[in-house]
Amino acid sequence: MDKFFGGSPLYVLLRLALISLVLGVAMAAFNLDAFALVRKLKELIHYVYSLGFDAFAWVGEYFLLGAVIVFPVWLLLRLFAIGKEKTNKD
């Protein structure tokens, strides 16, 4: 148990309780609310999550826009290249 907790479990719990009390007093002095911090963290995670997928949608739109031109042109060039190879062999 000592190895898991990093010391005596009772000592670790007392130390964590003391740190929590000091942090609680400091947060109250700065008028910070723990639930507001959790809400802000949740909003931040949601914002970053939405940014990530919006970026993929943005890239996907540009990819499709370019692909509408690039792939048919590539296909035509390949078909013409195959036609040239056949005429050069004859």
N, C-alpha and C positions, 0 to 999 in steps of 0.2 A: 504493500500500500504506500509506503514512504516513497518508493521510486516513482510510482504513478503520480502522486500529488506533488512531488518535489520537496518532500519534507513530511513532518508529522501532519496527518490530516487535520487534527484540531488546530494546530498552529497555522496551517494554510487557510483554514476557514476563518479564523480570527483575523488574520492579516487581510483577507479579502473583504471581510466585514468592515474593518477600519478604513481601508481604501475606499470602499463604497460610501461610507459615511462622509469622509473628507470630500470626495468628488460630488456628492449630493449637496453639501454645504456650498461648495464652489459654484455649482450650477445654479443654485438658488440665488447666490449673490449676483450672478450675471443674468438673472431672470430667465433661465433656460428651462424648458419643459421637456422631460424625457420623451413623452408621447409625441410632442411636436417634432423632436429630432427623428423619431422613428417614422413619422409621416413624411418628413422631408427626405429621409433616406429611401423610402418606398417610391416617392416621386422621382428622385434622382435615378433609381434603377429603372423605372418605367421610361423615363426620358432617354436614357442611354440605350435601352432596349429598342425603343421606337426609332431612334437615330440609326441604329445598326441596320434595321430592316428597311428603313427608308433609303439608306445608301444603296442597299442591294437592288431595290426597285428602281432607283435612279440609274444605276449602272445597267440594269437589265433593259430599261427603256432605250438608252443610247445604243446598247448592243443590238437590239432588234432594229432600230432605225438604220444603223450602218449595215446590218446583215441583209436588209432588203435590197441593197445595192450590191454589196460585195459578193455574196454567194452566187447570184445569177451571173454576174460578170465573170467570176472565177469559173463557173460551170461552162460558160460560152468559150472562154479562153482554153479550157481543157479540151472541149470538143473540137475546136479549131486546131489545137496542137495535135490531137489524134489524127485528124484529117490530113495535116501536113506530113506526119510521119508515114502515113500510108502512101501518099503521092510521091514522097522522096524515095521510098523503097522500090517503087515500080520503075 
